[in-house]
């Protein structure tokens, strides 16, 4: 992967960046995504934010090597603090982190999202918490993608400002992903059911406590939710 050729998941993230947007890529690492967006003419101005000194220096070096210092500003900052009001950022990308960490970044400095109209978020795990955050903070899911790369499955959530309603099943699985029910979606949730059943099997041997009873009930409920969505696929 480099600034000219992104990984499959980052290419998918890039595909949701509106033409002419001013982007802040939080946790930019080597700044591959902002560099790619500028090279492709999708954006003309971007911020690359990185909280760790090593990746920050890599991003600075990459931007300089690509000759994009006039278009991309690299900042050493904690999360959204990489954004200044004067930047006019309207699109934020956060990729390659767990869902809870992405949510913590969004919650830490919400005032810095005032000019932002689109969030493109790629959690490695626990996309559910992002959907829960969106429901509580005036964001609606515009689109969702699930893909597999190097034997790992990733989800991408595209949010815009607005209200939405999601069922418990849609919060867990994603309403767009449920509607499409791709092979990767089926694979991911089939494996999750298998994992939950293994846990169920293991706790059957444990002493019957309130916690064990609650855990069993939770797992059976999750299995029912997912089985319902997978069963729809064959109708």
VEXZA-576662 format. One record per residue (C-alpha): residue in one letter; x, y, z; residue number from 1. Coordinates in steps of 0.001 Angstrom, whole numbers, always signed. Example, Ala and Ser with C-alpha at 12.3 -4.5 7.8 and 13.67 -1.06 7.14 Angstrom:
BEGIN
+----+---------+---------+---------+-----+
| aa |       u |       v |       w |   i |
+----+---------+---------+---------+-----+
|  a |  +12300 |   -4500 |   +7800 |   1 |
|  s |  +13670 |   -1060 |   +7140 |   2 |
+----+---------+---------+---------+-----+
This chain:
BEGIN
+----+---------+---------+---------+-----+
| aa |       u |       v |       w |   i |
+----+---------+---------+---------+-----+
|  x |      +0 |      +0 |      +0 |   1 |
|  x |   +1140 |   +3547 |    -748 |   2 |
|  x |    -223 |   +7002 |   -1556 |   3 |
|  x |   -1034 |   +5931 |   -5118 |   4 |
|  x |   -2530 |   +2499 |   -4353 |   5 |
|  x |   -4530 |   +2077 |   -1167 |   6 |
|  x |   -5592 |   -1096 |    +589 |   7 |
|  x |   -9054 |   -2377 |    -290 |   8 |
|  x |  -10581 |   -1019 |   +2924 |   9 |
|  x |   -9025 |   +2454 |   +2603 |  10 |
|  x |  -10031 |   +2595 |   -1058 |  11 |
|  x |  -13595 |   +1932 |     +87 |  12 |
|  x |  -13280 |   +4732 |   +2655 |  13 |
|  x |  -11977 |   +7064 |     -65 |  14 |
|  x |  -14937 |   +6224 |   -2314 |  15 |
|  x |  -17305 |   +7926 |    +143 |  16 |
|  x |  -15380 |  +11229 |    +323 |  17 |
|  x |  -17384 |  +13873 |   -1573 |  18 |
|  x |  -15582 |  +15637 |   -4403 |  19 |
|  x |  -14304 |  +18998 |   -3201 |  20 |
|  x |  -14578 |  +18099 |    +475 |  21 |
|  x |  -12137 |  +19401 |   +3073 |  22 |
|  x |  -11068 |  +16275 |   +4906 |  23 |
|  x |   -9540 |  +15564 |   +8292 |  24 |
|  x |   -8108 |  +12054 |   +8496 |  25 |
|  x |   -7729 |  +11233 |  +12178 |  26 |
|  x |   -5099 |   +8596 |  +12977 |  27 |
|  x |   -3618 |   +9115 |   +9531 |  28 |
|  x |    -462 |   +7043 |  +10066 |  29 |
|  x |   +1502 |   +7527 |   +6804 |  30 |
|  x |   -1101 |   +9990 |   +5442 |  31 |
|  x |   -1751 |   +7591 |   +2571 |  32 |
|  x |   -5468 |   +8379 |   +2462 |  33 |
|  x |   -5146 |  +12205 |   +2268 |  34 |
|  x |   -2344 |  +11893 |    -298 |  35 |
|  x |   -4449 |   +9529 |   -2409 |  36 |
|  x |   -7465 |  +11855 |   -2249 |  37 |
|  x |   -5403 |  +14816 |   -3437 |  38 |
|  x |   -3618 |  +12833 |   -6156 |  39 |
|  x |   -7004 |  +11662 |   -7495 |  40 |
|  x |   -8353 |  +15220 |   -7522 |  41 |
|  x |  -11131 |  +14278 |   -5099 |  42 |
|  x |  -10018 |  +16919 |   -2594 |  43 |
|  x |   -7659 |  +19861 |   -2717 |  44 |
|  x |   -7195 |  +20378 |   +1009 |  45 |
|  x |   -6793 |  +17867 |   +3817 |  46 |
|  x |   -5625 |  +17544 |   +7405 |  47 |
|  x |   -3704 |  +14478 |   +8570 |  48 |
|  x |   -3909 |  +14104 |  +12338 |  49 |
|  x |   -1751 |  +11739 |  +14383 |  50 |
|  x |   -1383 |  +11514 |  +18155 |  51 |
|  x |   +1808 |   +9400 |  +18172 |  52 |
|  x |   +5118 |  +11041 |  +17280 |  53 |
|  x |   +6488 |   +8196 |  +15119 |  54 |
|  x |   +3461 |   +7945 |  +12786 |  55 |
|  x |   +3240 |  +11764 |  +12754 |  56 |
|  x |   +6808 |  +11982 |  +11480 |  57 |
|  x |   +6047 |   +9278 |   +8896 |  58 |
|  x |   +3055 |  +11295 |   +7700 |  59 |
|  x |   +5123 |  +14482 |   +7419 |  60 |
|  x |   +7767 |  +12606 |   +5438 |  61 |
|  x |   +5174 |  +11029 |   +3144 |  62 |
|  x |   +3434 |  +14317 |   +2380 |  63 |
|  x |   +6777 |  +15933 |   +1598 |  64 |
|  x |   +7841 |  +13012 |    -604 |  65 |
|  x |   +4575 |  +13308 |   -2556 |  66 |
|  x |   +5088 |  +17067 |   -2960 |  67 |
|  x |   +1751 |  +17839 |   -1323 |  68 |
|  x |   +2775 |  +20236 |   +1453 |  69 |
|  x |    +544 |  +22972 |     -10 |  70 |
|  x |   -2516 |  +20717 |     +75 |  71 |
|  x |   -2070 |  +18579 |   +3194 |  72 |
|  x |   -1359 |  +19822 |   +6707 |  73 |
|  x |     -21 |  +17232 |   +9137 |  74 |
|  x |    -654 |  +17876 |  +12822 |  75 |
|  x |    +476 |  +16136 |  +15996 |  76 |
|  x |   -2697 |  +16209 |  +18063 |  77 |
|  x |   -5083 |  +14094 |  +20109 |  78 |
|  x |   -8013 |  +13033 |  +17942 |  79 |
|  x |  -10221 |  +15846 |  +16681 |  80 |
|  x |   -7867 |  +18430 |  +18158 |  81 |
|  x |   -6044 |  +18160 |  +14831 |  82 |
|  x |   -8891 |  +20285 |  +13431 |  83 |
|  x |   -8878 |  +24079 |  +13666 |  84 |
|  x |  -12079 |  +26085 |  +13175 |  85 |
|  x |  -10438 |  +27997 |  +10345 |  86 |
|  x |   -9824 |  +24762 |   +8398 |  87 |
|  x |  -13450 |  +24518 |   +7297 |  88 |
|  x |  -13349 |  +20729 |   +7588 |  89 |
|  x |  -16637 |  +19158 |   +6465 |  90 |
|  x |  -15631 |  +15481 |   +6247 |  91 |
|  x |  -13854 |  +13379 |   +8869 |  92 |
|  x |  -12377 |   +9940 |   +8257 |  93 |
|  x |  -11285 |   +7618 |  +11068 |  94 |
|  x |  -10078 |   +4180 |  +10016 |  95 |
|  x |   -8310 |   +1184 |  +11492 |  96 |
|  x |   -9386 |   +1456 |  +15119 |  97 |
|  x |  -11886 |    -320 |  +17332 |  98 |
|  x |  -15415 |   +1052 |  +17474 |  99 |
|  x |  -15160 |   +2130 |  +21130 | 100 |
|  x |  -11955 |   +4099 |  +20438 | 101 |
|  x |  -13566 |   +5840 |  +17452 | 102 |
|  x |  -16539 |   +6808 |  +19617 | 103 |
|  x |  -14247 |   +8101 |  +22378 | 104 |
|  x |  -12487 |  +10326 |  +19807 | 105 |
|  x |  -15823 |  +11721 |  +18595 | 106 |
|  x |  -17066 |  +12307 |  +22156 | 107 |
|  x |  -13903 |  +13934 |  +23466 | 108 |
|  x |  -14151 |  +17126 |  +21395 | 109 |
|  x |  -17667 |  +17270 |  +19906 | 110 |
|  x |  -17434 |  +21034 |  +19361 | 111 |
|  x |  -14823 |  +20381 |  +16659 | 112 |
|  x |  -17471 |  +18586 |  +14586 | 113 |
|  x |  -19585 |  +21746 |  +14172 | 114 |
|  x |  -18685 |  +22256 |  +10499 | 115 |
|  x |  -18609 |  +18520 |   +9716 | 116 |
|  x |  -21457 |  +17079 |   +7640 | 117 |
|  x |  -20053 |  +13622 |   +6918 | 118 |
|  x |  -18238 |  +11016 |   +9004 | 119 |
|  x |  -16626 |   +8008 |   +7313 | 120 |
|  x |  -15710 |   +5502 |  +10006 | 121 |
|  x |  -13993 |   +2148 |   +9592 | 122 |
|  x |  -13997 |    +202 |  +12853 | 123 |
|  x |  -11951 |   -2984 |  +13006 | 124 |
|  x |  -14335 |   -4346 |  +15652 | 125 |
|  x |  -17553 |   -3391 |  +17459 | 126 |
|  x |  -19299 |   -1306 |  +14809 | 127 |
|  x |  -22394 |   -1563 |  +17001 | 128 |
|  x |  -21166 |   +1128 |  +19399 | 129 |
|  x |  -20812 |   +3585 |  +16514 | 130 |
|  x |  -24437 |   +3012 |  +15510 | 131 |
|  x |  -25484 |   +3549 |  +19138 | 132 |
|  x |  -23456 |   +6783 |  +19261 | 133 |
|  x |  -24985 |   +7992 |  +15968 | 134 |
|  x |  -28514 |   +7391 |  +17279 | 135 |
|  x |  -27804 |   +9461 |  +20382 | 136 |
|  x |  -25974 |  +12321 |  +18682 | 137 |
|  x |  -28020 |  +13365 |  +15670 | 138 |
|  x |  -26289 |  +11336 |  +12974 | 139 |
|  x |  -27927 |   +9008 |  +10461 | 140 |
|  x |  -26336 |   +6166 |   +8521 | 141 |
|  x |  -26100 |   +7086 |   +4840 | 142 |
|  x |  -24419 |   +3841 |   +3786 | 143 |
|  x |  -22500 |    +850 |   +5123 | 144 |
|  x |  -20025 |   -1545 |   +3546 | 145 |
|  x |  -18622 |   -4836 |   +4767 | 146 |
|  x |  -15542 |   -6286 |   +3089 | 147 |
|  x |  -12830 |   -8858 |   +3568 | 148 |
|  x |   -9129 |   -8206 |   +3117 | 149 |
|  x |   -6195 |  -10400 |   +4171 | 150 |
|  x |   -8607 |  -12779 |   +5928 | 151 |
|  x |   -9979 |   -9956 |   +8101 | 152 |
|  x |  -13484 |   -8534 |   +7861 | 153 |
|  x |  -14057 |   -4788 |   +8096 | 154 |
|  x |  -17125 |   -2569 |   +8209 | 155 |
|  x |  -17333 |   +1011 |   +6956 | 156 |
|  x |  -20076 |   +3337 |   +8188 | 157 |
|  x |  -20911 |   +6585 |   +6409 | 158 |
|  x |  -22811 |   +9053 |   +8590 | 159 |
|  x |  -24521 |  +12316 |   +7797 | 160 |
|  x |  -26383 |  +14665 |  +10116 | 161 |
|  x |  -29978 |  +13644 |  +10665 | 162 |
|  x |  -32304 |  +11471 |  +12690 | 163 |
|  x |  -32891 |   +7745 |  +12243 | 164 |
|  x |  -34552 |   +4827 |  +13948 | 165 |
|  x |  -32896 |   +1446 |  +14235 | 166 |
|  x |  -34145 |   -1784 |  +15740 | 167 |
|  x |  -31955 |   -3750 |  +18138 | 168 |
|  x |  -31153 |   -6109 |  +15263 | 169 |
|  x |  -30183 |   -3199 |  +12970 | 170 |
|  x |  -27935 |   -1679 |  +15643 | 171 |
|  x |  -26062 |   -4959 |  +15918 | 172 |
|  x |  -25905 |   -5903 |  +12248 | 173 |
|  x |  -26370 |   -2662 |  +10307 | 174 |
|  x |  -29562 |   -1928 |   +8396 | 175 |
|  x |  -27839 |   -1456 |   +5011 | 176 |
|  x |  -25716 |   -4563 |   +5507 | 177 |
|  x |  -28790 |   -6579 |   +6469 | 178 |
|  x |  -30561 |   -5399 |   +3321 | 179 |
|  x |  -27650 |   -6394 |   +1068 | 180 |
|  x |  -26678 |   -9587 |   +2932 | 181 |
|  x |  -23425 |  -10049 |   +1054 | 182 |
|  x |  -21355 |  -13225 |   +1260 | 183 |
|  x |  -18959 |  -11473 |   +3663 | 184 |
|  x |  -21870 |  -10426 |   +5896 | 185 |
|  x |  -23150 |  -14017 |   +5986 | 186 |
|  x |  -19641 |  -15308 |   +6711 | 187 |
|  x |  -19030 |  -12862 |   +9566 | 188 |
|  x |  -22264 |  -13522 |  +11409 | 189 |
|  x |  -22223 |  -17273 |  +10830 | 190 |
|  x |  -18835 |  -17321 |  +12559 | 191 |
|  x |  -20162 |  -15129 |  +15379 | 192 |
|  x |  -22989 |  -17581 |  +16011 | 193 |
|  x |  -20459 |  -20426 |  +16107 | 194 |
|  x |  -18350 |  -18488 |  +18637 | 195 |
|  x |  -21362 |  -17740 |  +20835 | 196 |
|  x |  -22406 |  -21396 |  +20762 | 197 |
|  x |  -18902 |  -22409 |  +21869 | 198 |
|  x |  -19170 |  -20023 |  +24809 | 199 |
|  x |  -22619 |  -21393 |  +25630 | 200 |
|  x |  -21240 |  -24904 |  +25575 | 201 |
|  x |  -18413 |  -23966 |  +27926 | 202 |
|  x |  -20633 |  -22232 |  +30480 | 203 |
|  x |  -22973 |  -25213 |  +30599 | 204 |
|  x |  -20276 |  -26821 |  +32744 | 205 |
|  x |  -20082 |  -23848 |  +35096 | 206 |
|  x |  -21880 |  -23422 |  +38397 | 207 |
|  x |  -25384 |  -21943 |  +37981 | 208 |
|  x |  -25001 |  -18360 |  +39228 | 209 |
|  x |  -26935 |  -15192 |  +38421 | 210 |
|  x |  -24103 |  -14081 |  +36142 | 211 |
|  x |  -24080 |  -17398 |  +34269 | 212 |
|  x |  -27850 |  -17313 |  +33818 | 213 |
|  x |  -27665 |  -13711 |  +32533 | 214 |
|  x |  -24810 |  -14563 |  +30171 | 215 |
|  x |  -26676 |  -17560 |  +28774 | 216 |
|  x |  -29785 |  -15450 |  +28223 | 217 |
|  x |  -27735 |  -12732 |  +26479 | 218 |
|  x |  -26002 |  -15214 |  +24143 | 219 |
|  x |  -29241 |  -16969 |  +23217 | 220 |
|  x |  -30816 |  -13595 |  +22460 | 221 |
|  x |  -27887 |  -12569 |  +20235 | 222 |
|  x |  -28024 |  -15891 |  +18381 | 223 |
|  x |  -31753 |  -15422 |  +17767 | 224 |
|  x |  -31217 |  -11878 |  +16455 | 225 |
|  x |  -28541 |  -12955 |  +13987 | 226 |
|  x |  -30271 |  -16184 |  +12948 | 227 |
|  x |  -33316 |  -14099 |  +12060 | 228 |
|  x |  -31278 |  -11917 |   +9720 | 229 |
|  x |  -29458 |  -14864 |   +8118 | 230 |
|  x |  -32707 |  -16793 |   +7642 | 231 |
|  x |  -34175 |  -13897 |   +5660 | 232 |
|  x |  -31385 |  -14404 |   +3125 | 233 |
|  x |  -32852 |  -17649 |   +1841 | 234 |
|  x |  -36459 |  -16458 |   +1518 | 235 |
+----+---------+---------+---------+-----+
